[in-house]
Amino acid sequence: MDDKNGISEDLSRRIDMLAARSTLTRERIIEDALSHGRSLAWQEKWIEGVQEGIEAADRGDFATADEIAAVLNKYSQI
């Protein structure tokens, strides 16, 4: 156990890694996990997806106007 926070070293390390990869503090990550049910695994996957999206945008990989229209039309009919 991590004496400082009363959590395992593995969880503490994962929280630190999430904080380093995002703009969130350790406290906010823990609060989101406890208050909003956002597990560390969920938060890790979310950050990974955001980073992949940023990298794709940096490469110029964007949806075409036709692809955007198809999605909007699909959901506007619901």
PyMOL Python script that loads the backbone (N, CA, C, O; Angstrom):
from pymol import cmd

cmd.read_pdbstr("""\
ATOM      1  N   MET A   1       0.839  -1.194   0.000  1.00  0.00           N
ATOM      2  CA  MET A   1       0.000   0.000   0.000  1.00  0.00           C
ATOM      3  C   MET A   1       0.872   1.240   0.000  1.00  0.00           C
ATOM      4  O   MET A   1       1.985   1.244   0.526  1.00  0.00           O
ATOM      5  N   ASP A   2       0.352   2.267  -0.588  1.00  0.00           N
ATOM      6  CA  ASP A   2       1.018   3.565  -0.601  1.00  0.00           C
ATOM      7  C   ASP A   2       0.643   4.276   0.693  1.00  0.00           C
ATOM      8  O   ASP A   2      -0.516   4.646   0.882  1.00  0.00           O
ATOM      9  N   ASP A   3       1.595   4.467   1.570  1.00  0.00           N
ATOM     10  CA  ASP A   3       1.316   5.073   2.876  1.00  0.00           C
ATOM     11  C   ASP A   3       0.693   6.459   2.755  1.00  0.00           C
ATOM     12  O   ASP A   3      -0.153   6.827   3.570  1.00  0.00           O
ATOM     13  N   LYS A   4       1.096   7.224   1.762  1.00  0.00           N
ATOM     14  CA  LYS A   4       0.632   8.598   1.613  1.00  0.00           C
ATOM     15  C   LYS A   4      -0.875   8.683   1.373  1.00  0.00           C
ATOM     16  O   LYS A   4      -1.550   9.509   1.988  1.00  0.00           O
ATOM     17  N   ASN A   5      -1.407   7.845   0.493  1.00  0.00           N
ATOM     18  CA  ASN A   5      -2.815   7.935   0.118  1.00  0.00           C
ATOM     19  C   ASN A   5      -3.647   6.739   0.547  1.00  0.00           C
ATOM     20  O   ASN A   5      -4.867   6.749   0.385  1.00  0.00           O
ATOM     21  N   GLY A   6      -3.014   5.716   1.087  1.00  0.00           N
ATOM     22  CA  GLY A   6      -3.756   4.532   1.479  1.00  0.00           C
ATOM     23  C   GLY A   6      -4.226   3.708   0.299  1.00  0.00           C
ATOM     24  O   GLY A   6      -5.169   2.929   0.433  1.00  0.00           O
ATOM     25  N   ILE A   7      -3.586   3.860  -0.866  1.00  0.00           N
ATOM     26  CA  ILE A   7      -3.935   3.058  -2.039  1.00  0.00           C
ATOM     27  C   ILE A   7      -2.687   2.327  -2.516  1.00  0.00           C
ATOM     28  O   ILE A   7      -1.567   2.679  -2.145  1.00  0.00           O
ATOM     29  N   SER A   8      -2.891   1.322  -3.329  1.00  0.00           N
ATOM     30  CA  SER A   8      -1.756   0.519  -3.785  1.00  0.00           C
ATOM     31  C   SER A   8      -0.806   1.345  -4.646  1.00  0.00           C
ATOM     32  O   SER A   8      -1.186   2.353  -5.242  1.00  0.00           O
ATOM     33  N   GLU A   9       0.432   0.887  -4.691  1.00  0.00           N
ATOM     34  CA  GLU A   9       1.430   1.566  -5.514  1.00  0.00           C
ATOM     35  C   GLU A   9       1.036   1.540  -6.982  1.00  0.00           C
ATOM     36  O   GLU A   9       1.274   2.510  -7.702  1.00  0.00           O
ATOM     37  N   ASP A  10       0.429   0.432  -7.441  1.00  0.00           N
ATOM     38  CA  ASP A  10       0.007   0.329  -8.835  1.00  0.00           C
ATOM     39  C   ASP A  10      -1.053   1.385  -9.160  1.00  0.00           C
ATOM     40  O   ASP A  10      -0.956   2.073 -10.176  1.00  0.00           O
ATOM     41  N   LEU A  11      -2.067   1.511  -8.294  1.00  0.00           N
ATOM     42  CA  LEU A  11      -3.100   2.522  -8.536  1.00  0.00           C
ATOM     43  C   LEU A  11      -2.518   3.930  -8.483  1.00  0.00           C
ATOM     44  O   LEU A  11      -2.876   4.785  -9.292  1.00  0.00           O
ATOM     45  N   SER A  12      -1.637   4.164  -7.545  1.00  0.00           N
ATOM     46  CA  SER A  12      -1.011   5.471  -7.431  1.00  0.00           C
ATOM     47  C   SER A  12      -0.219   5.804  -8.692  1.00  0.00           C
ATOM     48  O   SER A  12      -0.266   6.931  -9.184  1.00  0.00           O
ATOM     49  N   ARG A  13       0.506   4.818  -9.209  1.00  0.00           N
ATOM     50  CA  ARG A  13       1.281   5.002 -10.439  1.00  0.00           C
ATOM     51  C   ARG A  13       0.365   5.305 -11.618  1.00  0.00           C
ATOM     52  O   ARG A  13       0.656   6.190 -12.423  1.00  0.00           O
ATOM     53  N   ARG A  14      -0.743   4.570 -11.722  1.00  0.00           N
ATOM     54  CA  ARG A  14      -1.693   4.800 -12.818  1.00  0.00           C
ATOM     55  C   ARG A  14      -2.312   6.188 -12.730  1.00  0.00           C
ATOM     56  O   ARG A  14      -2.501   6.852 -13.750  1.00  0.00           O
ATOM     57  N   ILE A  15      -2.627   6.627 -11.520  1.00  0.00           N
ATOM     58  CA  ILE A  15      -3.175   7.973 -11.329  1.00  0.00           C
ATOM     59  C   ILE A  15      -2.151   9.015 -11.758  1.00  0.00           C
ATOM     60  O   ILE A  15      -2.491   9.977 -12.447  1.00  0.00           O
ATOM     61  N   ASP A  16      -0.908   8.827 -11.357  1.00  0.00           N
ATOM     62  CA  ASP A  16       0.160   9.755 -11.750  1.00  0.00           C
ATOM     63  C   ASP A  16       0.315   9.801 -13.270  1.00  0.00           C
ATOM     64  O   ASP A  16       0.502  10.874 -13.843  1.00  0.00           O
ATOM     65  N   MET A  17       0.238   8.648 -13.918  1.00  0.00           N
ATOM     66  CA  MET A  17       0.372   8.604 -15.379  1.00  0.00           C
ATOM     67  C   MET A  17      -0.787   9.329 -16.053  1.00  0.00           C
ATOM     68  O   MET A  17      -0.584  10.050 -17.030  1.00  0.00           O
ATOM     69  N   LEU A  18      -1.998   9.142 -15.539  1.00  0.00           N
ATOM     70  CA  LEU A  18      -3.154   9.855 -16.090  1.00  0.00           C
ATOM     71  C   LEU A  18      -2.999  11.358 -15.916  1.00  0.00           C
ATOM     72  O   LEU A  18      -3.292  12.127 -16.832  1.00  0.00           O
ATOM     73  N   ALA A  19      -2.550  11.768 -14.766  1.00  0.00           N
ATOM     74  CA  ALA A  19      -2.358  13.199 -14.508  1.00  0.00           C
ATOM     75  C   ALA A  19      -1.314  13.780 -15.455  1.00  0.00           C
ATOM     76  O   ALA A  19      -1.470  14.898 -15.946  1.00  0.00           O
ATOM     77  N   ALA A  20      -0.254  13.026 -15.709  1.00  0.00           N
ATOM     78  CA  ALA A  20       0.806  13.499 -16.597  1.00  0.00           C
ATOM     79  C   ALA A  20       0.332  13.597 -18.046  1.00  0.00           C
ATOM     80  O   ALA A  20       0.814  14.442 -18.800  1.00  0.00           O
ATOM     81  N   ARG A  21      -0.617  12.728 -18.441  1.00  0.00           N
ATOM     82  CA  ARG A  21      -1.100  12.697 -19.827  1.00  0.00           C
ATOM     83  C   ARG A  21      -2.289  13.622 -20.058  1.00  0.00           C
ATOM     84  O   ARG A  21      -2.770  13.735 -21.186  1.00  0.00           O
ATOM     85  N   SER A  22      -2.764  14.274 -19.023  1.00  0.00           N
ATOM     86  CA  SER A  22      -3.950  15.119 -19.151  1.00  0.00           C
ATOM     87  C   SER A  22      -3.731  16.420 -18.389  1.00  0.00           C
ATOM     88  O   SER A  22      -2.639  16.695 -17.892  1.00  0.00           O
ATOM     89  N   THR A  23      -4.788  17.203 -18.310  1.00  0.00           N
ATOM     90  CA  THR A  23      -4.739  18.443 -17.525  1.00  0.00           C
ATOM     91  C   THR A  23      -5.343  18.240 -16.144  1.00  0.00           C
ATOM     92  O   THR A  23      -5.505  19.198 -15.388  1.00  0.00           O
ATOM     93  N   LEU A  24      -5.675  16.999 -15.813  1.00  0.00           N
ATOM     94  CA  LEU A  24      -6.321  16.699 -14.541  1.00  0.00           C
ATOM     95  C   LEU A  24      -5.304  16.512 -13.424  1.00  0.00           C
ATOM     96  O   LEU A  24      -4.188  16.047 -13.656  1.00  0.00           O
ATOM     97  N   THR A  25      -5.696  16.873 -12.230  1.00  0.00           N
ATOM     98  CA  THR A  25      -4.872  16.625 -11.051  1.00  0.00           C
ATOM     99  C   THR A  25      -5.167  15.227 -10.519  1.00  0.00           C
ATOM    100  O   THR A  25      -6.168  14.616 -10.892  1.00  0.00           O
ATOM    101  N   ARG A  26      -4.312  14.732  -9.663  1.00  0.00           N
ATOM    102  CA  ARG A  26      -4.570  13.443  -8.996  1.00  0.00           C
ATOM    103  C   ARG A  26      -5.914  13.480  -8.291  1.00  0.00           C
ATOM    104  O   ARG A  26      -6.698  12.534  -8.368  1.00  0.00           O
ATOM    105  N   GLU A  27      -6.170  14.586  -7.602  1.00  0.00           N
ATOM    106  CA  GLU A  27      -7.411  14.712  -6.838  1.00  0.00           C
ATOM    107  C   GLU A  27      -8.623  14.640  -7.754  1.00  0.00           C
ATOM    108  O   GLU A  27      -9.613  13.993  -7.411  1.00  0.00           O
ATOM    109  N   ARG A  28      -8.567  15.286  -8.905  1.00  0.00           N
ATOM    110  CA  ARG A  28      -9.697  15.281  -9.841  1.00  0.00           C
ATOM    111  C   ARG A  28      -9.922  13.890 -10.419  1.00  0.00           C
ATOM    112  O   ARG A  28     -11.064  13.466 -10.594  1.00  0.00           O
ATOM    113  N   ILE A  29      -8.845  13.186 -10.714  1.00  0.00           N
ATOM    114  CA  ILE A  29      -8.963  11.823 -11.237  1.00  0.00           C
ATOM    115  C   ILE A  29      -9.643  10.928 -10.209  1.00  0.00           C
ATOM    116  O   ILE A  29     -10.539  10.156 -10.549  1.00  0.00           O
ATOM    117  N   ILE A  30      -9.224  11.030  -8.968  1.00  0.00           N
ATOM    118  CA  ILE A  30      -9.827  10.227  -7.898  1.00  0.00           C
ATOM    119  C   ILE A  30     -11.278  10.634  -7.688  1.00  0.00           C
ATOM    120  O   ILE A  30     -12.143   9.775  -7.517  1.00  0.00           O
ATOM    121  N   GLU A  31     -11.556  11.944  -7.698  1.00  0.00           N
ATOM    122  CA  GLU A  31     -12.929  12.425  -7.532  1.00  0.00           C
ATOM    123  C   GLU A  31     -13.830  11.908  -8.644  1.00  0.00           C
ATOM    124  O   GLU A  31     -14.946  11.461  -8.379  1.00  0.00           O
ATOM    125  N   ASP A  32     -13.353  11.965  -9.896  1.00  0.00           N
ATOM    126  CA  ASP A  32     -14.147  11.454 -11.015  1.00  0.00           C
ATOM    127  C   ASP A  32     -14.435   9.969 -10.850  1.00  0.00           C
ATOM    128  O   ASP A  32     -15.539   9.506 -11.138  1.00  0.00           O
ATOM    129  N   ALA A  33     -13.440   9.231 -10.386  1.00  0.00           N
ATOM    130  CA  ALA A  33     -13.630   7.794 -10.192  1.00  0.00           C
ATOM    131  C   ALA A  33     -14.675   7.521  -9.114  1.00  0.00           C
ATOM    132  O   ALA A  33     -15.518   6.638  -9.270  1.00  0.00           O
ATOM    133  N   LEU A  34     -14.616   8.268  -8.040  1.00  0.00           N
ATOM    134  CA  LEU A  34     -15.533   8.026  -6.925  1.00  0.00           C
ATOM    135  C   LEU A  34     -16.910   8.659  -7.141  1.00  0.00           C
ATOM    136  O   LEU A  34     -17.926   8.025  -6.854  1.00  0.00           O
ATOM    137  N   SER A  35     -16.959   9.869  -7.629  1.00  0.00           N
ATOM    138  CA  SER A  35     -18.230  10.588  -7.749  1.00  0.00           C
ATOM    139  C   SER A  35     -19.012  10.254  -9.011  1.00  0.00           C
ATOM    140  O   SER A  35     -20.243  10.258  -9.003  1.00  0.00           O
ATOM    141  N   HIS A  36     -18.297   9.966 -10.093  1.00  0.00           N
ATOM    142  CA  HIS A  36     -18.968   9.790 -11.378  1.00  0.00           C
ATOM    143  C   HIS A  36     -18.825   8.384 -11.941  1.00  0.00           C
ATOM    144  O   HIS A  36     -19.263   8.115 -13.060  1.00  0.00           O
ATOM    145  N   GLY A  37     -18.223   7.498 -11.184  1.00  0.00           N
ATOM    146  CA  GLY A  37     -18.085   6.113 -11.631  1.00  0.00           C
ATOM    147  C   GLY A  37     -17.113   5.940 -12.782  1.00  0.00           C
ATOM    148  O   GLY A  37     -17.184   4.955 -13.517  1.00  0.00           O
ATOM    149  N   ARG A  38     -16.207   6.889 -12.944  1.00  0.00           N
ATOM    150  CA  ARG A  38     -15.230   6.805 -14.037  1.00  0.00           C
ATOM    151  C   ARG A  38     -13.988   6.084 -13.529  1.00  0.00           C
ATOM    152  O   ARG A  38     -13.088   6.694 -12.952  1.00  0.00           O
ATOM    153  N   SER A  39     -13.958   4.784 -13.754  1.00  0.00           N
ATOM    154  CA  SER A  39     -12.842   3.984 -13.273  1.00  0.00           C
ATOM    155  C   SER A  39     -11.537   4.451 -13.903  1.00  0.00           C
ATOM    156  O   SER A  39     -11.537   5.167 -14.903  1.00  0.00           O
ATOM    157  N   LEU A  40     -10.437   4.039 -13.310  1.00  0.00           N
ATOM    158  CA  LEU A  40      -9.143   4.379 -13.897  1.00  0.00           C
ATOM    159  C   LEU A  40      -9.029   3.798 -15.298  1.00  0.00           C
ATOM    160  O   LEU A  40      -8.499   4.448 -16.199  1.00  0.00           O
ATOM    161  N   ALA A  41      -9.526   2.572 -15.488  1.00  0.00           N
ATOM    162  CA  ALA A  41      -9.477   1.956 -16.819  1.00  0.00           C
ATOM    163  C   ALA A  41     -10.265   2.797 -17.813  1.00  0.00           C
ATOM    164  O   ALA A  41      -9.808   3.003 -18.937  1.00  0.00           O
ATOM    165  N   TRP A  42     -11.448   3.290 -17.422  1.00  0.00           N
ATOM    166  CA  TRP A  42     -12.253   4.141 -18.300  1.00  0.00           C
ATOM    167  C   TRP A  42     -11.500   5.425 -18.616  1.00  0.00           C
ATOM    168  O   TRP A  42     -11.443   5.846 -19.771  1.00  0.00           O
ATOM    169  N   GLN A  43     -10.920   6.049 -17.590  1.00  0.00           N
ATOM    170  CA  GLN A  43     -10.194   7.296 -17.786  1.00  0.00           C
ATOM    171  C   GLN A  43      -8.958   7.091 -18.667  1.00  0.00           C
ATOM    172  O   GLN A  43      -8.642   7.939 -19.500  1.00  0.00           O
ATOM    173  N   GLU A  44      -8.263   5.967 -18.482  1.00  0.00           N
ATOM    174  CA  GLU A  44      -7.096   5.665 -19.316  1.00  0.00           C
ATOM    175  C   GLU A  44      -7.510   5.506 -20.777  1.00  0.00           C
ATOM    176  O   GLU A  44      -6.844   6.018 -21.677  1.00  0.00           O
ATOM    177  N   LYS A  45      -8.610   4.796 -21.004  1.00  0.00           N
ATOM    178  CA  LYS A  45      -9.099   4.594 -22.375  1.00  0.00           C
ATOM    179  C   LYS A  45      -9.548   5.931 -22.982  1.00  0.00           C
ATOM    180  O   LYS A  45      -9.292   6.190 -24.158  1.00  0.00           O
ATOM    181  N   TRP A  46     -10.205   6.767 -22.200  1.00  0.00           N
ATOM    182  CA  TRP A  46     -10.649   8.078 -22.674  1.00  0.00           C
ATOM    183  C   TRP A  46      -9.455   8.934 -23.111  1.00  0.00           C
ATOM    184  O   TRP A  46      -9.457   9.499 -24.205  1.00  0.00           O
ATOM    185  N   ILE A  47      -8.442   9.024 -22.252  1.00  0.00           N
ATOM    186  CA  ILE A  47      -7.252   9.818 -22.567  1.00  0.00           C
ATOM    187  C   ILE A  47      -6.565   9.264 -23.816  1.00  0.00           C
ATOM    188  O   ILE A  47      -6.116  10.033 -24.667  1.00  0.00           O
ATOM    189  N   GLU A  48      -6.479   7.941 -23.932  1.00  0.00           N
ATOM    190  CA  GLU A  48      -5.872   7.323 -25.104  1.00  0.00           C
ATOM    191  C   GLU A  48      -6.643   7.701 -26.371  1.00  0.00           C
ATOM    192  O   GLU A  48      -6.035   8.021 -27.392  1.00  0.00           O
ATOM    193  N   GLY A  49      -7.962   7.665 -26.311  1.00  0.00           N
ATOM    194  CA  GLY A  49      -8.782   8.031 -27.463  1.00  0.00           C
ATOM    195  C   GLY A  49      -8.618   9.490 -27.851  1.00  0.00           C
ATOM    196  O   GLY A  49      -8.545   9.817 -29.036  1.00  0.00           O
ATOM    197  N   VAL A  50      -8.559  10.362 -26.863  1.00  0.00           N
ATOM    198  CA  VAL A  50      -8.351  11.789 -27.132  1.00  0.00           C
ATOM    199  C   VAL A  50      -6.999  11.998 -27.798  1.00  0.00           C
ATOM    200  O   VAL A  50      -6.894  12.735 -28.778  1.00  0.00           O
ATOM    201  N   GLN A  51      -5.969  11.355 -27.273  1.00  0.00           N
ATOM    202  CA  GLN A  51      -4.636  11.509 -27.852  1.00  0.00           C
ATOM    203  C   GLN A  51      -4.583  10.973 -29.280  1.00  0.00           C
ATOM    204  O   GLN A  51      -3.930  11.564 -30.141  1.00  0.00           O
ATOM    205  N   GLU A  52      -5.272   9.846 -29.539  1.00  0.00           N
ATOM    206  CA  GLU A  52      -5.317   9.303 -30.896  1.00  0.00           C
ATOM    207  C   GLU A  52      -6.021  10.287 -31.834  1.00  0.00           C
ATOM    208  O   GLU A  52      -5.601  10.465 -32.978  1.00  0.00           O
ATOM    209  N   GLY A  53      -7.083  10.921 -31.354  1.00  0.00           N
ATOM    210  CA  GLY A  53      -7.793  11.906 -32.162  1.00  0.00           C
ATOM    211  C   GLY A  53      -6.934  13.113 -32.479  1.00  0.00           C
ATOM    212  O   GLY A  53      -6.961  13.619 -33.601  1.00  0.00           O
ATOM    213  N   ILE A  54      -6.178  13.576 -31.508  1.00  0.00           N
ATOM    214  CA  ILE A  54      -5.278  14.720 -31.722  1.00  0.00           C
ATOM    215  C   ILE A  54      -4.194  14.350 -32.733  1.00  0.00           C
ATOM    216  O   ILE A  54      -3.869  15.138 -33.621  1.00  0.00           O
ATOM    217  N   GLU A  55      -3.639  13.151 -32.591  1.00  0.00           N
ATOM    218  CA  GLU A  55      -2.608  12.709 -33.534  1.00  0.00           C
ATOM    219  C   GLU A  55      -3.179  12.598 -34.949  1.00  0.00           C
ATOM    220  O   GLU A  55      -2.516  12.978 -35.913  1.00  0.00           O
ATOM    221  N   ALA A  56      -4.400  12.081 -35.079  1.00  0.00           N
ATOM    222  CA  ALA A  56      -5.034  11.979 -36.398  1.00  0.00           C
ATOM    223  C   ALA A  56      -5.249  13.370 -36.993  1.00  0.00           C
ATOM    224  O   ALA A  56      -5.001  13.594 -38.177  1.00  0.00           O
ATOM    225  N   ALA A  57      -5.710  14.293 -36.165  1.00  0.00           N
ATOM    226  CA  ALA A  57      -5.915  15.666 -36.640  1.00  0.00           C
ATOM    227  C   ALA A  57      -4.593  16.290 -37.063  1.00  0.00           C
ATOM    228  O   ALA A  57      -4.530  16.990 -38.074  1.00  0.00           O
ATOM    229  N   ASP A  58      -3.543  16.043 -36.298  1.00  0.00           N
ATOM    230  CA  ASP A  58      -2.222  16.568 -36.659  1.00  0.00           C
ATOM    231  C   ASP A  58      -1.748  16.014 -37.998  1.00  0.00           C
ATOM    232  O   ASP A  58      -1.015  16.687 -38.722  1.00  0.00           O
ATOM    233  N   ARG A  59      -2.163  14.781 -38.334  1.00  0.00           N
ATOM    234  CA  ARG A  59      -1.803  14.184 -39.628  1.00  0.00           C
ATOM    235  C   ARG A  59      -2.721  14.675 -40.743  1.00  0.00           C
ATOM    236  O   ARG A  59      -2.477  14.402 -41.918  1.00  0.00           O
ATOM    237  N   GLY A  60      -3.778  15.401 -40.375  1.00  0.00           N
ATOM    238  CA  GLY A  60      -4.726  15.883 -41.374  1.00  0.00           C
ATOM    239  C   GLY A  60      -5.838  14.897 -41.674  1.00  0.00           C
ATOM    240  O   GLY A  60      -6.558  15.058 -42.659  1.00  0.00           O
ATOM    241  N   ASP A  61      -5.989  13.876 -40.836  1.00  0.00           N
ATOM    242  CA  ASP A  61      -7.045  12.876 -41.025  1.00  0.00           C
ATOM    243  C   ASP A  61      -8.348  13.404 -40.434  1.00  0.00           C
ATOM    244  O   ASP A  61      -8.577  13.316 -39.227  1.00  0.00           O
ATOM    245  N   PHE A  62      -9.195  13.951 -41.296  1.00  0.00           N
ATOM    246  CA  PHE A  62     -10.478  14.483 -40.859  1.00  0.00           C
ATOM    247  C   PHE A  62     -11.591  13.794 -41.628  1.00  0.00           C
ATOM    248  O   PHE A  62     -11.363  13.234 -42.700  1.00  0.00           O
ATOM    249  N   ALA A  63     -12.768  13.835 -41.086  1.00  0.00           N
ATOM    250  CA  ALA A  63     -13.934  13.313 -41.792  1.00  0.00           C
ATOM    251  C   ALA A  63     -14.256  14.252 -42.949  1.00  0.00           C
ATOM    252  O   ALA A  63     -14.087  15.468 -42.852  1.00  0.00           O
ATOM    253  N   THR A  64     -14.718  13.667 -44.030  1.00  0.00           N
ATOM    254  CA  THR A  64     -15.138  14.489 -45.165  1.00  0.00           C
ATOM    255  C   THR A  64     -16.504  15.090 -44.869  1.00  0.00           C
ATOM    256  O   THR A  64     -17.187  14.660 -43.939  1.00  0.00           O
ATOM    257  N   ALA A  65     -16.900  16.075 -45.649  1.00  0.00           N
ATOM    258  CA  ALA A  65     -18.216  16.687 -45.479  1.00  0.00           C
ATOM    259  C   ALA A  65     -19.315  15.651 -45.678  1.00  0.00           C
ATOM    260  O   ALA A  65     -20.325  15.688 -44.975  1.00  0.00           O
ATOM    261  N   ASP A  66     -19.141  14.730 -46.618  1.00  0.00           N
ATOM    262  CA  ASP A  66     -20.135  13.679 -46.860  1.00  0.00           C
ATOM    263  C   ASP A  66     -20.238  12.727 -45.667  1.00  0.00           C
ATOM    264  O   ASP A  66     -21.337  12.299 -45.314  1.00  0.00           O
ATOM    265  N   GLU A  67     -19.095  12.388 -45.036  1.00  0.00           N
ATOM    266  CA  GLU A  67     -19.110  11.508 -43.866  1.00  0.00           C
ATOM    267  C   GLU A  67     -19.819  12.180 -42.692  1.00  0.00           C
ATOM    268  O   GLU A  67     -20.581  11.532 -41.974  1.00  0.00           O
ATOM    269  N   ILE A  68     -19.577  13.451 -42.496  1.00  0.00           N
ATOM    270  CA  ILE A  68     -20.246  14.191 -41.417  1.00  0.00           C
ATOM    271  C   ILE A  68     -21.738  14.258 -41.679  1.00  0.00           C
ATOM    272  O   ILE A  68     -22.536  14.049 -40.765  1.00  0.00           O
ATOM    273  N   ALA A  69     -22.129  14.546 -42.914  1.00  0.00           N
ATOM    274  CA  ALA A  69     -23.548  14.621 -43.265  1.00  0.00           C
ATOM    275  C   ALA A  69     -24.230  13.275 -43.034  1.00  0.00           C
ATOM    276  O   ALA A  69     -25.366  13.236 -42.561  1.00  0.00           O
ATOM    277  N   ALA A  70     -23.558  12.180 -43.357  1.00  0.00           N
ATOM    278  CA  ALA A  70     -24.139  10.846 -43.161  1.00  0.00           C
ATOM    279  C   ALA A  70     -24.417  10.585 -41.690  1.00  0.00           C
ATOM    280  O   ALA A  70     -25.472  10.053 -41.342  1.00  0.00           O
ATOM    281  N   VAL A  71     -23.481  10.956 -40.824  1.00  0.00           N
ATOM    282  CA  VAL A  71     -23.677  10.753 -39.386  1.00  0.00           C
ATOM    283  C   VAL A  71     -24.803  11.647 -38.886  1.00  0.00           C
ATOM    284  O   VAL A  71     -25.675  11.182 -38.152  1.00  0.00           O
ATOM    285  N   LEU A  72     -24.801  12.902 -39.264  1.00  0.00           N
ATOM    286  CA  LEU A  72     -25.868  13.813 -38.821  1.00  0.00           C
ATOM    287  C   LEU A  72     -27.219  13.341 -39.304  1.00  0.00           C
ATOM    288  O   LEU A  72     -28.189  13.396 -38.548  1.00  0.00           O
ATOM    289  N   ASN A  73     -27.314  12.882 -40.531  1.00  0.00           N
ATOM    290  CA  ASN A  73     -28.586  12.395 -41.057  1.00  0.00           C
ATOM    291  C   ASN A  73     -29.034  11.119 -40.345  1.00  0.00           C
ATOM    292  O   ASN A  73     -30.223  10.923 -40.097  1.00  0.00           O
ATOM    293  N   LYS A  74     -28.091  10.269 -40.024  1.00  0.00           N
ATOM    294  CA  LYS A  74     -28.412   9.024 -39.314  1.00  0.00           C
ATOM    295  C   LYS A  74     -29.059   9.317 -37.973  1.00  0.00           C
ATOM    296  O   LYS A  74     -30.063   8.698 -37.621  1.00  0.00           O
ATOM    297  N   TYR A  75     -28.496  10.254 -37.218  1.00  0.00           N
ATOM    298  CA  TYR A  75     -28.991  10.528 -35.875  1.00  0.00           C
ATOM    299  C   TYR A  75     -30.110  11.531 -35.840  1.00  0.00           C
ATOM    300  O   TYR A  75     -30.814  11.615 -34.834  1.00  0.00           O
ATOM    301  N   SER A  76     -30.307  12.287 -36.882  1.00  0.00           N
ATOM    302  CA  SER A  76     -31.420  13.236 -36.879  1.00  0.00           C
ATOM    303  C   SER A  76     -32.748  12.533 -37.156  1.00  0.00           C
ATOM    304  O   SER A  76     -33.814  13.110 -36.942  1.00  0.00           O
ATOM    305  N   GLN A  77     -32.686  11.303 -37.627  1.00  0.00           N
ATOM    306  CA  GLN A  77     -33.900  10.545 -37.928  1.00  0.00           C
ATOM    307  C   GLN A  77     -34.404   9.763 -36.735  1.00  0.00           C
ATOM    308  O   GLN A  77     -35.462   9.139 -36.808  1.00  0.00           O
ATOM    309  N   ILE A  78     -33.680   9.783 -35.656  1.00  0.00           N
ATOM    310  CA  ILE A  78     -34.073   9.007 -34.456  1.00  0.00           C
ATOM    311  C   ILE A  78     -35.093   9.788 -33.652  1.00  0.00           C
ATOM    312  O   ILE A  78     -35.551   9.316 -32.611  1.00  0.00           O
TER     313      ILE A  78
END
""", "prot")
cmd.dss("prot")
cmd.show_as("cartoon", "prot")
cmd.util.cbc("prot")
cmd.orient("prot")
